[in-house]
Structures are given as structure tokens and as C-alpha cells.
């Protein structure tokens, strides 16, 4: 969410100097997120969540790196990769929470969503502070750090055994 909140400022400024209409078209990439959720969900079903979750985070990091370029095509591709990676990782993680919970599955899913929206609000606000202090590099650094944390957690989860109730099947 933070990337979409602040990428417009980057694209309106030099060296891009896009119009607001042109910047608005970039938000069409959001549609790719819906498709990536379904695709990553399907991949996670076939290969297992533990083998797929890290892919979303890695895509986000690659996309963020691309948004640092001075080339408009690279920036747009980067935003697309961030979108695909984010929606894919979110899809896998949100479906995994209910499966990993041994009890109170609905509450576990509810807590996931609470922290998802709370985190989006906090990071979205922090993104403004980072943008004000360091421009797009600050926003990309903030989001990149959080994506790196997500990647580390995903790699850790790849080594965690499934709950006992899943192994009993």
C-alpha cells in the first residue's frame, strides 16, 4: 500500500514529470494483484505454502529495486512486481494462518487481518515521514526492510513442521 501511496509523487517529479492522468493509469497495475493472488494460491496448493511464500517477498524486493531506476519502464515494471509479490504473499499467508492454527482458527485469521490493516495504516503513515526526509529512496528503503523481514520469516517458516493435526491426515 505504501508504494502506491507515494509512487505518484516520484512519477510527478523530475525526471518523469508525468501528468496526474498518466500516473493514475499506473494504478491499473492493481488488477495484476488480483490475478497474482489466484496464481500464487494455485501454486501454493500444488507446491505447498512453505515453498511459495518466499517467492512473493523476493518479487517485492526485486520490484522495489527496479523502482529506484531513472527509467520509466523499469519503474512501472517494478511497481508491477511489487504488486504481484505483495498480493501473492498476502494470499498465501492469509490462507496459511487458518491452516496452521491448531485451535481458534477463525480468531487466528481475524488477528491476521487486524494486524494486516493496522500494519498498512502505520507503514503508510511512516512512508510519508520517510518520503519527506529521503524521497522515494526512503520509502523504498522502508518497504524493502519490511519485505526483507517478511522474506526471512518466510524462509524460517519453510523449515517449521506442519501442525500435528495436519500430519495425522
Secondary structure, 3 states (H helix, E strand, C coil): CHHHHHHHHHHHCCCCCCCHHHHHHHHHHHHHHHHHHHHHHHHHHHHCHHHHHHHHHHHHHHHHHHHCCCCHHHHHHHHHHHHHHHHHHHHHHHHHHHHHCCCCHHHHHHHHHHHHHHHHHHHHHHHHHHHHHHHHHHHHHHHHHHHHHHHHHHHHHCCCCCCHHHHCC
